[in-house]
Amino acid sequence: MTEYAVRGAPIDQVQPFGFDGGPIGCALLHGFTAAPKEMRPLGEFLAARNLTVRGVRYAGHGTCPADLARTTYHDWIASAQAAVDELRDRCRRVWAIGLSLGGLIGLHLAAQRQVHGVIALAPPIYPTDRRLWVAQFLWRVKPYSVKGPADLHDAAALAEHADYAHFPLRAVAQLHALTRRVRREVAAIDAPLLIIVARHDRVVQLRSADFILKRARSAVKEKFIVERGGHIITEDYDKDAAFEAMAAFLNRHAN
């Protein structure tokens, strides 16, 4: 790491986290350019219900954009896979619960049968910004692009949201490549599946959920829509409603 450049949080707040509990394990997977901090409220909620939790930090995240620019989506998956492997050693069942990029990784892990169930929050199967595909051509001549504020409607949460202020365009191209891969893999998913989306998400189109639910082979698949807040569902106004929906789904299907 050459420097620390995460806005919204000091370095001690962006580290991986874990809570030991019962025989159901949950790997919590954060979003692109973000950090485990955005999943910690959910982690604490699940731990209070006796689930074993690991909050993952992907390679290149939680440090500085230059670190992210040196990684690929294979590195991000490997970071998540390491947590899943550790949970599989200690838990009877392991679930992936991911936000945005984390939702894509969770879907990938489910398609590869590495987890027993998946909850994907705002998975960017169809991002609202159709320019993302251009990054694969631009990153060699324009390494970075300014990143606006996160799509959070709660002003207090936005002020403390941990993420980068710049996109490495090489990493954006990797995100686009992973999205294309997961679109192809969804049809292989047969594990219990819950998709949670925000009606007013400015980053991901709502039809992303319908694409996944239509193609997945899961016998159990559901959708839950939060009515308030934006893309960062785990930190925004309706996070409590989303958490309760996840807990109820896990209670019904985690065993």
Secondary structure, 3 states (H helix, E strand, C coil): CCCCCCECCCHHHCCCEEECCCCEEEEEECCCCCCHHHHHHHHHHHHCCCCEEEECCCCCCCCCHHHHHCCCHHHHHHHHHHHHHHHHHHCCEEEEEEECHHHHHHHHHHHCCCCCEEEEECCCCCECCHHHHHHHHHCCCCCEEECCCCCCCCHHHHHCCCECCEEEHHHHHHHHHHHHHHHHHHHHCCCCEEEEEECCCCCECCHHHHHHHHHCCCCCEEEEEECCCCCCCCCCCCHHHHHHHHHHHHHHHCC
